Amino acid sequence: MYHFLRNKRNQPTLPSLKNFPPTKHPNFPFSTFTIQNPNANPNREAVPANFASHSPQRPYLVPTNDLTSEHPTAPSLDKSPPFDQHYHNDIISSNKIITCYIRSGDFDSALRVFDNMSVKTTVTWNSILAGYTKKHGKIIEALTLFDKIPQKDTVSYNIMLACYVQNSDMGKAWSFFNSMPFKDTASWNTMISGFAQKGVMGKARELFLAMPEKNSVTWSAMISGYVECGELELAVEFFELAAVKSVVAWTAMISGYMKFGKIEKAERLFKEMPVKNLVTWNAMIAGYVENCRAEDGLKLFRMMLRYGIRPNHSSLSSVLLGCSELSALQLGKQVHQLVCKSLLRDDTTAGTSLISMYCKSGVLDDAWKLFLEIKRKDVVSWNAMISGYAQHGAGEKALYLFEEMSGEGIRPDWITFVAVLLACNHAGLVDTGVRYFDSMVKDYGVEARPDHYTCMVDLLGRAGKLVEAVDLIKRMPFKPHCAIFGTLLGACRIHKNLEMAEFAAENLLNLDPKSAAGYVQLANVYAAMNKWDHVARIRQSMKDNKVIKSPGYSWIEIKSIVHEFRSGDRVHPELASIQKKLNELEKKMKLAGYVPDLEFVLHDVGEEQKEQLLLRHSEKLAIAFGLIKVPYGTPIRVFKNLRVCGDCHHAIKYISAIERREIIVRDTVRFHHFKDGCCSCGDYW
């Protein structure tokens, strides 16, 4: 579809790339413009073609009854009609009003002003044409208006070119580009950016090499395009060769390094950048959070605020996600106050991020209040609240909310059904979950993904329907992934099905020989059945294959400080008082009827030593510390990086009754709300 016109002059370009000769462009008497994209982030550099800037020269006046001229070149100034200052002032005023309406999204009002103007300049026509670039699917209307422009200038052609590009019609954009009587740097940049944004980097590169004069926008488009396509090495090559590196180019490289987990290189670029904008800070913060370094992301966010940089909804979304991962509720509440005091207080995205943060921090009531306050709820908002209820085991509320969402005409997506199936799973609603899974494709047209099958295997497995779970795996339309067999293995441990556990572990380790979960879960099954020789064999196999198990740990936030505990912790500064509290609790629990479940000790040692190992599990240490530090009447919130063990779950029920405290524990599976000796999961998890 795309062929390129060869040119006559040679120009040196990238030393390692093929040279394309550039084209000659006719001199044009009017100034050309780089127009800011109205959909672009204000922190980004200007890109071609949208709102026309006013030429510093005298405007060429075009009466509305003279619409017959089709010549594409601009008129000579010395042939302009007599100039009238009154007309001039009215036209400038009207042009400004049109531009204001378009920038605010009120295109209809802009059109009314345009239609009522008795005299229009090319700037006027360009301004209205630019309005169509903001309205997707209006390419025919834009072309009709473009054809009516009496005296088209470079900006007119650039805006029309942008219309084609922004409507994803690169074929017509290419044809239009080749037919343009004059091209400036903005014209070339529009095409290069269009191909880069569509991932057609071969064409973008071809145009780049043929381009007569490149500027920072050109280089930024290529670098950003390669980053988005995952071609980090090529992005680095272009970045190093760029004569002028704009803030966009630097930020794109930071995003690229973060995307590939090269955090140190991203940090080095961030420090070396001569100028940073909000997008740069956001890229670093989001990169830290996405690479499981949320604490560093939150530190950088605080630094950003100290520099006086105002966050936007993208900044706050990343920070709130970081707060959720660290369960840093106090900082999350401070961010909430920041949102309330800013222009983002009515922003749907910011509100949804807050809902997710409160849900993941265990404060479901506050999340629900925020959900009710959001004026314009989108599918993401509904998903956040449904997922919140699902994670907390409130399955019936989650399903009721799903039905309410459907009743309001909000079409569910695949993430919605992950939340719905998760709700059924945690509530033990097996038949209901199967019904929703079947209706997902039939009634809603949502194609089943691996995540949905993982939920279904978990749903059936936890209910003891292991044969049905395996049958579902065999009927999957795609190859099972690691999470499928990991989920099945977890269910086998619950129901102590050794044969099925070995089947799941074998398949899991075939897919991922380094999976620590595969070895550990199978060892747990063997340990529960006192097959210690098999446990020893598994551990030796882990050593031989250099498989490292991630240690289990729990954490609790006290006065905005996160305290982390490992099983058998010996480093916490207040360990003595914590152990004293645990010893007191052990005596009280045993008097109340608690019997330690030694099945959850994975070491072949004596019973007394097993009891001591259980007593010093990380979640018990964190809860004991919480009982010492958290004021009475305030819930104790503890978070764990692994599934809470059965003995700890049993013990925490006793602790909640003895201490008359509400204890909320979040593990990798769900939330557990302990109160008065009971858990919200109903011992089904």
TIMAR-764066 format. One record per residue (C-alpha): residue number from 0; x, y, z; residue in three letters. Coordinates in steps of 0.02 Angstrom, whole numbers, plus 50000, padded with zeros to 5 digits. Layout:
<rs>
<NUM <X Y Z> ALA>
...
</rs>
This chain:
<rs>
<0 <50000 50000 50000> MET>
<1 <50140 50119 50044> TYR>
<2 <50274 50167 49919> HIS>
<3 <50395 50311 49942> PHE>
<4 <50446 50444 49817> LEU>
<5 <50635 50455 49794> ARG>
<6 <50715 50626 49800> ASN>
<7 <50868 50706 49724> LYS>
<8 <50981 50775 49861> ARG>
<9 <51084 50666 49976> ASN>
<10 <51095 50704 50161> GLN>
<11 <51197 50612 50294> PRO>
<12 <51086 50526 50424> THR>
<13 <51111 50389 50552> LEU>
<14 <51279 50307 50518> PRO>
<15 <51212 50131 50545> SER>
<16 <51053 50154 50444> LEU>
<17 <51014 50160 50258> LYS>
<18 <51013 50336 50183> ASN>
<19 <50861 50406 50093> PHE>
<20 <50881 50569 49997> PRO>
<21 <50765 50708 50054> PRO>
<22 <50636 50803 49952> THR>
<23 <50639 50987 49907> LYS>
<24 <50501 51098 49968> HIS>
<25 <50443 51258 49885> PRO>
<26 <50467 51418 49980> ASN>
<27 <50303 51480 50051> PHE>
<28 <50269 51660 50096> PRO>
<29 <50163 51624 50251> PHE>
<30 <50230 51565 50417> SER>
<31 <50206 51381 50458> THR>
<32 <50157 51320 50630> PHE>
<33 <50183 51175 50748> THR>
<34 <50010 51151 50818> ILE>
<35 <49976 51078 50989> GLN>
<36 <49873 50919 50991> ASN>
<37 <49719 50956 51098> PRO>
<38 <49717 50775 51158> ASN>
<39 <49898 50777 51211> ALA>
<40 <49961 50794 51388> ASN>
<41 <50003 50977 51423> PRO>
<42 <50174 50924 51483> ASN>
<43 <50220 50852 51314> ARG>
<44 <50304 50949 51176> GLU>
<45 <50201 51020 51034> ALA>
<46 <50155 50900 50895> VAL>
<47 <50084 50941 50726> PRO>
<48 <49916 50985 50681> ALA>
<49 <49770 51045 50774> ASN>
<50 <49727 51222 50830> PHE>
<51 <49796 51351 50712> ALA>
<52 <49899 51491 50783> SER>
<53 <49865 51666 50722> HIS>
<54 <49989 51725 50594> SER>
<55 <50084 51880 50647> PRO>
<56 <50051 51954 50474> GLN>
<57 <49894 52042 50416> ARG>
<58 <49753 51914 50396> PRO>
<59 <49686 51877 50223> TYR>
<60 <49499 51914 50227> LEU>
<61 <49381 51795 50138> VAL>
<62 <49198 51844 50116> PRO>
<63 <49080 51698 50148> THR>
<64 <48999 51714 49977> ASN>
<65 <49167 51684 49891> ASP>
<66 <49190 51496 49914> LEU>
<67 <49235 51446 49737> THR>
<68 <49424 51457 49742> SER>
<69 <49505 51287 49736> GLU>
<70 <49685 51338 49711> HIS>
<71 <49787 51261 49853> PRO>
<72 <49921 51393 49869> THR>
<73 <49907 51542 49983> ALA>
<74 <49875 51714 49909> PRO>
<75 <50007 51845 49892> SER>
<76 <49990 51982 50022> LEU>
<77 <50004 52121 49895> ASP>
<78 <49845 52058 49810> LYS>
<79 <49741 52059 49970> SER>
<80 <49579 52160 49970> PRO>
<81 <49576 52326 50061> PRO>
<82 <49602 52299 50246> PHE>
<83 <49474 52361 50372> ASP>
<84 <49526 52377 50557> GLN>
<85 <49347 52350 50618> HIS>
<86 <49335 52185 50523> TYR>
<87 <49507 52141 50588> HIS>
<88 <49457 52162 50771> ASN>
<89 <49293 52066 50748> ASP>
<90 <49380 51922 50661> ILE>
<91 <49516 51907 50793> ILE>
<92 <49384 51909 50930> SER>
<93 <49278 51777 50842> SER>
<94 <49429 51667 50809> ASN>
<95 <49474 51672 50993> LYS>
<96 <49297 51624 51042> ILE>
<97 <49297 51479 50919> ILE>
<98 <49463 51417 50987> THR>
<99 <49401 51429 51168> CYS>
<100 <49244 51331 51127> TYR>
<101 <49343 51195 51039> ILE>
<102 <49469 51180 51179> ARG>
<103 <49327 51161 51304> SER>
<104 <49246 51026 51197> GLY>
<105 <49095 51130 51145> ASP>
<106 <49110 51105 50958> PHE>
<107 <48928 51147 50921> ASP>
<108 <48947 51323 50994> SER>
<109 <49107 51346 50894> ALA>
<110 <49012 51301 50735> LEU>
<111 <48874 51427 50776> ARG>
<112 <49003 51567 50793> VAL>
<113 <49086 51510 50632> PHE>
<114 <48921 51507 50534> ASP>
<115 <48875 51683 50594> ASN>
<116 <49039 51761 50537> MET>
<117 <49017 51867 50381> SER>
<118 <49204 51869 50346> VAL>
<119 <49323 51727 50384> LYS>
<120 <49512 51711 50375> THR>
<121 <49607 51553 50339> THR>
<122 <49643 51546 50526> VAL>
<123 <49454 51539 50555> THR>
<124 <49433 51392 50438> TRP>
<125 <49584 51304 50512> ASN>
<126 <49516 51324 50688> SER>
<127 <49352 51239 50644> ILE>
<128 <49443 51105 50545> LEU>
<129 <49551 51073 50698> ALA>
<130 <49392 51044 50798> GLY>
<131 <49355 50892 50692> TYR>
<132 <49520 50812 50745> THR>
<133 <49446 50799 50920> LYS>
<134 <49290 50711 50856> LYS>
<135 <49332 50533 50806> HIS>
<136 <49237 50469 50654> GLY>
<137 <49207 50642 50579> LYS>
<138 <49331 50622 50437> ILE>
<139 <49199 50649 50300> ILE>
<140 <49139 50811 50380> GLU>
<141 <49319 50868 50401> ALA>
<142 <49359 50834 50218> LEU>
<143 <49201 50926 50162> THR>
<144 <49253 51078 50263> LEU>
<145 <49433 51066 50202> PHE>
<146 <49376 51068 50020> ASP>
<147 <49279 51229 50053> LYS>
<148 <49428 51326 50122> ILE>
<149 <49458 51464 49991> PRO>
<150 <49643 51488 50024> GLN>
<151 <49725 51337 50104> LYS>
<152 <49892 51360 50189> ASP>
<153 <50017 51235 50260> THR>
<154 <49921 51229 50424> VAL>
<155 <49761 51182 50332> SER>
<156 <49847 51033 50252> TYR>
<157 <49931 50982 50414> ASN>
<158 <49766 50984 50509> ILE>
<159 <49681 50880 50375> MET>
<160 <49827 50759 50378> LEU>
<161 <49808 50745 50568> ALA>
<162 <49623 50707 50544> CYS>
<163 <49668 50555 50439> TYR>
<164 <49802 50499 50560> VAL>
<165 <49693 50519 50715> GLN>
<166 <49553 50421 50632> ASN>
<167 <49676 50275 50611> SER>
<168 <49668 50283 50421> ASP>
<169 <49854 50281 50381> MET>
<170 <49822 50226 50201> GLY>
<171 <49724 50384 50160> LYS>
<172 <49843 50487 50267> ALA>
<173 <49987 50423 50162> TRP>
<174 <49899 50465 49999> SER>
<175 <49853 50637 50063> PHE>
<176 <50031 50667 50122> PHE>
<177 <50100 50627 49950> ASN>
<178 <49972 50743 49867> SER>
<179 <50012 50892 49978> MET>
<180 <50079 51038 49873> PRO>
<181 <50192 51091 50015> PHE>
<182 <50258 51001 50169> LYS>
<183 <50344 51071 50321> ASP>
<184 <50425 50986 50470> THR>
<185 <50256 50969 50555> ALA>
<186 <50188 50873 50404> SER>
<187 <50328 50744 50413> TRP>
<188 <50314 50732 50603> ASN>
<189 <50127 50699 50590> THR>
<190 <50157 50550 50475> MET>
<191 <50303 50482 50574> ILE>
<192 <50206 50498 50738> SER>
<193 <50055 50415 50659> GLY>
<194 <50152 50263 50599> PHE>
<195 <50246 50254 50765> ALA>
<196 <50085 50259 50867> GLN>
<197 <50013 50119 50759> LYS>
<198 <50169 50015 50785> GLY>
<199 <50220 50022 50601> VAL>
<200 <50399 50066 50642> MET>
<201 <50467 50010 50473> GLY>
<202 <50369 50148 50384> LYS>
<203 <50407 50272 50522> ALA>
<204 <50592 50237 50502> ARG>
<205 <50583 50251 50312> GLU>
<206 <50502 50422 50326> LEU>
<207 <50624 50473 50462> PHE>
<208 <50773 50436 50349> LEU>
<209 <50695 50529 50202> ALA>
<210 <50646 50682 50304> MET>
<211 <50746 50837 50251> PRO>
<212 <50758 50921 50421> GLU>
<213 <50724 50835 50586> LYS>
<214 <50683 50917 50752> ASN>
<215 <50660 50856 50930> SER>
<216 <50481 50801 50894> VAL>
<217 <50543 50686 50755> THR>
<218 <50671 50600 50866> TRP>
<219 <50546 50588 51010> SER>
<220 <50416 50504 50899> ALA>
<221 <50541 50371 50844> MET>
<222 <50607 50339 51019> ILE>
<223 <50432 50328 51094> SER>
<224 <50375 50214 50953> GLY>
<225 <50517 50091 50979> TYR>
<226 <50486 50090 51168> VAL>
<227 <50301 50052 51143> GLU>
<228 <50344 49911 51021> CYS>
<229 <50465 49835 51146> GLY>
<230 <50617 49872 51037> GLU>
<231 <50721 49944 51178> LEU>
<232 <50890 49924 51092> GLU>
<233 <50833 50025 50941> LEU>
<234 <50758 50157 51056> ALA>
<235 <50927 50171 51144> VAL>
<236 <51016 50187 50976> GLU>
<237 <50903 50330 50919> PHE>
<238 <50914 50414 51089> PHE>
<239 <51103 50414 51087> GLU>
<240 <51108 50482 50908> LEU>
<241 <50978 50619 50936> ALA>
<242 <51058 50790 50913> ALA>
<243 <50926 50870 51025> VAL>
<244 <50849 50765 51163> LYS>
<245 <50681 50834 51219> SER>
<246 <50599 50796 51385> VAL>
<247 <50483 50679 51291> VAL>
<248 <50630 50576 51227> ALA>
<249 <50708 50565 51401> TRP>
<250 <50541 50515 51477> THR>
<251 <50509 50384 51343> ALA>
<252 <50678 50304 51381> MET>
<253 <50641 50304 51568> ILE>
<254 <50475 50217 51533> SER>
<255 <50563 50093 51420> GLY>
<256 <50694 50048 51550> TYR>
<257 <50560 50028 51683> MET>
<258 <50455 49921 51565> LYS>
<259 <50601 49799 51548> PHE>
<260 <50646 49803 51733> GLY>
<261 <50808 49902 51706> LYS>
<262 <50776 50012 51856> ILE>
<263 <50955 50071 51884> GLU>
<264 <50969 50136 51706> LYS>
<265 <50802 50227 51725> ALA>
<266 <50865 50305 51887> GLU>
<267 <51026 50361 51802> ARG>
<268 <50931 50446 51661> LEU>
<269 <50813 50529 51784> PHE>
<270 <50961 50604 51878> LYS>
<271 <51047 50661 51717> GLU>
<272 <50893 50744 51640> MET>
<273 <50919 50931 51619> PRO>
<274 <50732 50966 51629> VAL>
<275 <50594 50859 51704> LYS>
<276 <50406 50878 51685> ASN>
<277 <50260 50797 51774> LEU>
<278 <50255 50654 51648> VAL>
<279 <50436 50613 51690> THR>
<280 <50399 50603 51876> TRP>
<281 <50245 50497 51840> ASN>
<282 <50348 50376 51734> ALA>
<283 <50472 50349 51875> MET>
<284 <50338 50329 52009> ILE>
<285 <50235 50208 51903> ALA>
<286 <50393 50112 51856> GLY>
<287 <50441 50086 52038> TYR>
<288 <50265 50025 52082> VAL>
<289 <50255 49908 51931> GLU>
<290 <50426 49834 51975> ASN>
<291 <50372 49792 52154> CYS>
<292 <50466 49939 52229> ARG>
<293 <50314 50035 52288> ALA>
<294 <50408 50107 52437> GLU>
<295 <50532 50194 52320> ASP>
<296 <50386 50258 52216> GLY>
<297 <50304 50335 52369> LEU>
<298 <50468 50415 52422> LYS>
<299 <50487 50493 52250> LEU>
<300 <50307 50556 52257> PHE>
<301 <50344 50645 52422> ARG>
<302 <50500 50722 52342> MET>
<303 <50395 50780 52194> MET>
<304 <50275 50869 52311> LEU>
<305 <50420 50952 52402> ARG>
<306 <50478 51023 52235> TYR>
<307 <50306 51103 52216> GLY>
<308 <50250 50995 52069> ILE>
<309 <50063 50968 52068> ARG>
<310 <50010 50788 52035> PRO>
<311 <49877 50738 51908> ASN>
<312 <49763 50585 51908> HIS>
<313 <49902 50479 51833> SER>
<314 <50018 50523 51977> SER>
<315 <49885 50486 52106> LEU>
<316 <49834 50322 52025> SER>
<317 <50013 50257 52036> SER>
<318 <50034 50319 52215> VAL>
<319 <49869 50243 52270> LEU>
<320 <49918 50078 52190> LEU>
<321 <50081 50087 52287> GLY>
<322 <49984 50123 52446> CYS>
<323 <49875 49971 52410> SER>
<324 <50025 49857 52385> GLU>
<325 <50109 49917 52544> LEU>
<326 <49942 49936 52634> SER>
<327 <50001 50110 52682> ALA>
<328 <49828 50169 52732> LEU>
<329 <49883 50331 52815> GLN>
<330 <49974 50393 52660> LEU>
<331 <49825 50337 52556> GLY>
<332 <49713 50446 52664> LYS>
<333 <49831 50594 52640> GLN>
<334 <49822 50569 52452> VAL>
<335 <49632 50564 52469> HIS>
<336 <49638 50735 52555> GLN>
<337 <49750 50797 52415> LEU>
<338 <49622 50740 52286> VAL>
<339 <49480 50826 52381> CYS>
<340 <49574 50992 52380> LYS>
<341 <49617 50982 52195> SER>
<342 <49525 50991 52029> LEU>
<343 <49524 50801 52030> LEU>
<344 <49391 50789 52166> ARG>
<345 <49257 50748 52036> ASP>
<346 <49373 50648 51923> ASP>
<347 <49309 50470 51894> THR>
<348 <49483 50396 51874> THR>
<349 <49547 50473 52036> ALA>
<350 <49390 50416 52128> GLY>
<351 <49409 50239 52062> THR>
<352 <49592 50233 52117> SER>
<353 <49538 50285 52292> LEU>
<354 <49406 50148 52295> ILE>
<355 <49538 50018 52250> SER>
<356 <49656 50084 52382> MET>
<357 <49526 50076 52521> TYR>
<358 <49468 49902 52466> CYS>
<359 <49646 49834 52464> LYS>
<360 <49684 49917 52631> SER>
<361 <49536 49829 52712> GLY>
<362 <49422 49981 52733> VAL>
<363 <49272 49924 52633> LEU>
<364 <49148 50048 52709> ASP>
<365 <49249 50199 52652> ASP>
<366 <49266 50123 52479> ALA>
<367 <49077 50104 52467> TRP>
<368 <49048 50285 52521> LYS>
<369 <49167 50344 52385> LEU>
<370 <49082 50234 52256> PHE>
<371 <48914 50314 52296> LEU>
<372 <48991 50488 52278> GLU>
<373 <49059 50459 52101> ILE>
<374 <48941 50551 51985> LYS>
<375 <48994 50470 51821> ARG>
<376 <49033 50288 51854> LYS>
<377 <49118 50193 51713> ASP>
<378 <49148 50006 51699> VAL>
<379 <49315 50025 51790> VAL>
<380 <49227 50104 51940> SER>
<381 <49101 49962 51949> TRP>
<382 <49240 49833 51929> ASN>
<383 <49338 49909 52074> ALA>
<384 <49190 49898 52193> MET>
<385 <49135 49724 52137> ILE>
<386 <49315 49663 52155> SER>
<387 <49324 49742 52328> GLY>
<388 <49172 49648 52389> TYR>
<389 <49238 49488 52310> ALA>
<390 <49408 49502 52396> GLN>
<391 <49323 49528 52563> HIS>
<392 <49212 49375 52542> GLY>
<393 <49052 49476 52523> ALA>
<394 <48998 49371 52374> GLY>
<395 <48813 49411 52380> GLU>
<396 <48846 49599 52384> LYS>
<397 <48967 49583 52238> ALA>
<398 <48839 49487 52133> LEU>
<399 <48700 49609 52179> TYR>
<400 <48811 49752 52122> LEU>
<401 <48847 49662 51959> PHE>
<402 <48661 49644 51923> GLU>
<403 <48635 49828 51967> GLU>
<404 <48775 49875 51848> MET>
<405 <48695 49775 51707> SER>
<406 <48526 49855 51747> GLY>
<407 <48602 50028 51724> GLU>
<408 <48662 49985 51550> GLY>
<409 <48848 49972 51591> ILE>
<410 <48919 49833 51484> ARG>
<411 <49034 49717 51584> PRO>
<412 <49207 49675 51518> ASP>
<413 <49321 49527 51550> TRP>
<414 <49387 49603 51711> ILE>
<415 <49208 49617 51777> THR>
<416 <49185 49429 51757> PHE>
<417 <49351 49391 51843> VAL>
<418 <49281 49487 51993> ALA>
<419 <49112 49398 51981> VAL>
<420 <49192 49225 51974> LEU>
<421 <49307 49274 52117> LEU>
<422 <49154 49325 52219> ALA>
<423 <49073 49156 52187> CYS>
<424 <49236 49069 52231> ASN>
<425 <49261 49152 52400> HIS>
<426 <49078 49129 52447> ALA>
<427 <49076 48946 52393> GLY>
<428 <48939 48979 52265> LEU>
<429 <48992 48841 52145> VAL>
<430 <48833 48823 52043> ASP>
<431 <48812 49011 52029> THR>
<432 <48992 49028 51970> GLY>
<433 <48968 48895 51836> VAL>
<434 <48811 48985 51777> ARG>
<435 <48901 49153 51762> TYR>
<436 <49047 49070 51673> PHE>
<437 <48929 48995 51544> ASP>
<438 <48830 49156 51520> SER>
<439 <48988 49262 51500> MET>
<440 <49008 49211 51317> VAL>
<441 <48827 49167 51278> LYS>
<442 <48740 49320 51351> ASP>
<443 <48875 49454 51358> TYR>
<444 <48992 49408 51215> GLY>
<445 <49145 49410 51329> VAL>
<446 <49274 49281 51274> GLU>
<447 <49343 49172 51413> ALA>
<448 <49525 49208 51455> ARG>
<449 <49654 49111 51557> PRO>
<450 <49608 49216 51711> ASP>
<451 <49427 49155 51700> HIS>
<452 <49481 48974 51688> TYR>
<453 <49598 48997 51837> THR>
<454 <49450 49063 51939> CYS>
<455 <49344 48915 51886> MET>
<456 <49478 48787 51930> VAL>
<457 <49495 48871 52100> ASP>
<458 <49306 48873 52123> LEU>
<459 <49288 48688 52084> LEU>
<460 <49448 48637 52174> GLY>
<461 <49406 48723 52339> ARG>
<462 <49237 48640 52336> ALA>
<463 <49323 48471 52321> GLY>
<464 <49271 48445 52139> LYS>
<465 <49448 48404 52085> LEU>
<466 <49397 48286 51945> VAL>
<467 <49284 48420 51870> GLU>
<468 <49426 48546 51886> ALA>
<469 <49546 48433 51789> VAL>
<470 <49412 48401 51658> ASP>
<471 <49391 48589 51635> LEU>
<472 <49580 48609 51613> ILE>
<473 <49578 48476 51477> LYS>
<474 <49436 48566 51386> ARG>
<475 <49523 48736 51385> MET>
<476 <49537 48810 51209> PRO>
<477 <49719 48857 51241> PHE>
<478 <49871 48781 51325> LYS>
<479 <49858 48786 51516> PRO>
<480 <49975 48910 51599> HIS>
<481 <50069 48898 51764> CYS>
<482 <49933 48981 51869> ALA>
<483 <49807 48846 51818> ILE>
<484 <49911 48703 51889> PHE>
<485 <49968 48808 52037> GLY>
<486 <49786 48837 52082> THR>
<487 <49745 48652 52062> LEU>
<488 <49894 48606 52172> LEU>
<489 <49832 48723 52309> GLY>
<490 <49661 48639 52306> ALA>
<491 <49744 48468 52317> CYS>
<492 <49834 48524 52474> ARG>
<493 <49671 48577 52555> ILE>
<494 <49589 48410 52518> HIS>
<495 <49749 48306 52542> LYS>
<496 <49735 48223 52372> ASN>
<497 <49912 48160 52346> LEU>
<498 <49887 48081 52174> GLU>
<499 <49808 48238 52101> MET>
<500 <49939 48348 52187> ALA>
<501 <50081 48252 52103> GLU>
<502 <49992 48271 51935> PHE>
<503 <49973 48460 51960> ALA>
<504 <50151 48482 52023> ALA>
<505 <50225 48384 51877> GLU>
<506 <50134 48491 51750> ASN>
<507 <50176 48652 51842> LEU>
<508 <50361 48611 51850> LEU>
<509 <50363 48558 51667> ASN>
<510 <50301 48733 51624> LEU>
<511 <50411 48822 51750> ASP>
<512 <50555 48717 51821> PRO>
<513 <50603 48862 51935> LYS>
<514 <50431 48877 52015> SER>
<515 <50459 48878 52203> ALA>
<516 <50271 48865 52230> ALA>
<517 <50266 48697 52140> GLY>
<518 <50396 48620 52253> TYR>
<519 <50333 48699 52414> VAL>
<520 <50149 48656 52387> GLN>
<521 <50191 48475 52349> LEU>
<522 <50305 48467 52502> ALA>
<523 <50159 48535 52605> ASN>
<524 <50048 48392 52546> VAL>
<525 <50183 48265 52590> TYR>
<526 <50210 48347 52761> ALA>
<527 <50024 48344 52800> ALA>
<528 <50029 48156 52769> MET>
<529 <50190 48134 52873> ASN>
<530 <50289 48078 52719> LYS>
<531 <50449 48161 52780> TRP>
<532 <50562 48063 52663> ASP>
<533 <50465 48138 52516> HIS>
<534 <50480 48312 52594> VAL>
<535 <50669 48288 52607> ALA>
<536 <50676 48233 52425> ARG>
<537 <50581 48388 52370> ILE>
<538 <50699 48502 52468> ARG>
<539 <50851 48418 52393> GLN>
<540 <50777 48438 52219> SER>
<541 <50754 48623 52253> MET>
<542 <50937 48638 52302> LYS>
<543 <50994 48541 52149> ASP>
<544 <50891 48652 52033> ASN>
<545 <50941 48811 52128> LYS>
<546 <50759 48854 52163> VAL>
<547 <50743 48989 52297> ILE>
<548 <50585 49000 52401> LYS>
<549 <50524 49175 52439> SER>
<550 <50516 49191 52629> PRO>
<551 <50347 49223 52707> GLY>
<552 <50326 49387 52795> TYR>
<553 <50188 49496 52868> SER>
<554 <50178 49681 52899> TRP>
<555 <50075 49807 52995> ILE>
<556 <50067 49997 52985> GLU>
<557 <50083 50091 53150> ILE>
<558 <50079 50282 53146> LYS>
<559 <50126 50287 52961> SER>
<560 <50274 50170 52988> ILE>
<561 <50268 49996 52910> VAL>
<562 <50337 49858 53024> HIS>
<563 <50386 49696 52938> GLU>
<564 <50401 49526 53022> PHE>
<565 <50475 49360 52964> ARG>
<566 <50433 49192 53043> SER>
<567 <50543 49171 53197> GLY>
<568 <50593 49354 53184> ASP>
<569 <50744 49403 53290> ARG>
<570 <50781 49579 53230> VAL>
<571 <50630 49687 53276> HIS>
<572 <50680 49816 53409> PRO>
<573 <50528 49773 53517> GLU>
<574 <50544 49585 53499> LEU>
<575 <50551 49555 53688> ALA>
<576 <50381 49633 53721> SER>
<577 <50308 49545 53568> ILE>
<578 <50366 49374 53630> GLN>
<579 <50300 49412 53803> LYS>
<580 <50129 49455 53728> LYS>
<581 <50130 49295 53624> LEU>
<582 <50170 49187 53775> ASN>
<583 <50023 49267 53869> GLU>
<584 <49909 49236 53722> LEU>
<585 <49964 49054 53706> GLU>
<586 <49914 49018 53886> LYS>
<587 <49745 49105 53868> LYS>
<588 <49708 49019 53701> MET>
<589 <49745 48845 53769> LYS>
<590 <49633 48878 53919> LEU>
<591 <49496 48927 53795> ALA>
<592 <49517 48763 53700> GLY>
<593 <49646 48803 53566> TYR>
<594 <49750 48656 53506> VAL>
<595 <49896 48695 53388> PRO>
<596 <49877 48612 53217> ASP>
<597 <50049 48533 53196> LEU>
<598 <50008 48483 53018> GLU>
<599 <50065 48656 52962> PHE>
<600 <50243 48633 53025> VAL>
<601 <50351 48577 52880> LEU>
<602 <50494 48512 52986> HIS>
<603 <50515 48338 53059> ASP>
<604 <50545 48393 53239> VAL>
<605 <50467 48360 53409> GLY>
<606 <50291 48421 53453> GLU>
<607 <50350 48552 53577> GLU>
<608 <50469 48627 53449> GLN>
<609 <50331 48623 53319> LYS>
<610 <50218 48723 53435> GLU>
<611 <50353 48855 53458> GLN>
<612 <50379 48867 53271> LEU>
<613 <50192 48893 53245> LEU>
<614 <50182 49023 53384> LEU>
<615 <50312 49129 53296> ARG>
<616 <50234 49132 53123> HIS>
<617 <50248 49306 53047> SER>
<618 <50061 49345 53056> GLU>
<619 <50054 49303 53243> LYS>
<620 <50205 49416 53276> LEU>
<621 <50123 49560 53181> ALA>
<622 <49957 49537 53272> ILE>
<623 <50043 49533 53443> ALA>
<624 <50132 49695 53399> PHE>
<625 <49967 49769 53343> GLY>
<626 <49884 49721 53507> LEU>
<627 <50022 49817 53598> ILE>
<628 <50022 49972 53488> LYS>
<629 <49849 49995 53409> VAL>
<630 <49723 50084 53523> PRO>
<631 <49577 49981 53584> TYR>
<632 <49426 50000 53471> GLY>
<633 <49533 50022 53314> THR>
<634 <49542 49871 53198> PRO>
<635 <49712 49786 53184> ILE>
<636 <49760 49768 53001> ARG>
<637 <49893 49641 52954> VAL>
<638 <49952 49593 52780> PHE>
<639 <50044 49438 52722> LYS>
<640 <50136 49397 52560> ASN>
<641 <50079 49214 52564> LEU>
<642 <49919 49120 52604> ARG>
<643 <49882 49125 52791> VAL>
<644 <49915 48954 52866> CYS>
<645 <49774 48849 52940> GLY>
<646 <49843 48854 53118> ASP>
<647 <49862 49044 53115> CYS>
<648 <49684 49061 53049> HIS>
<649 <49623 48950 53191> HIS>
<650 <49725 49045 53322> ALA>
<651 <49674 49219 53264> ILE>
<652 <49491 49174 53293> LYS>
<653 <49534 49136 53475> TYR>
<654 <49638 49296 53490> ILE>
<655 <49495 49404 53425> SER>
<656 <49378 49332 53556> ALA>
<657 <49502 49338 53701> ILE>
<658 <49563 49514 53666> GLU>
<659 <49392 49575 53605> ARG>
<660 <49474 49654 53453> ARG>
<661 <49431 49660 53268> GLU>
<662 <49577 49590 53168> ILE>
<663 <49586 49605 52978> ILE>
<664 <49712 49497 52886> VAL>
<665 <49744 49508 52700> ARG>
<666 <49840 49367 52619> ASP>
<667 <49870 49327 52435> THR>
<668 <49698 49249 52419> VAL>
<669 <49575 49365 52508> ARG>
<670 <49532 49467 52663> PHE>
<671 <49489 49384 52829> HIS>
<672 <49389 49487 52954> HIS>
<673 <49405 49410 53128> PHE>
<674 <49286 49463 53264> LYS>
<675 <49213 49380 53419> ASP>
<676 <49295 49215 53377> GLY>
<677 <49230 49204 53199> CYS>
<678 <49301 49241 53026> CYS>
<679 <49208 49319 52881> SER>
<680 <49266 49177 52768> CYS>
<681 <49166 49050 52868> GLY>
<682 <49322 48940 52866> ASP>
<683 <49305 48923 52677> TYR>
<684 <49459 48992 52592> TRP>
</rs>
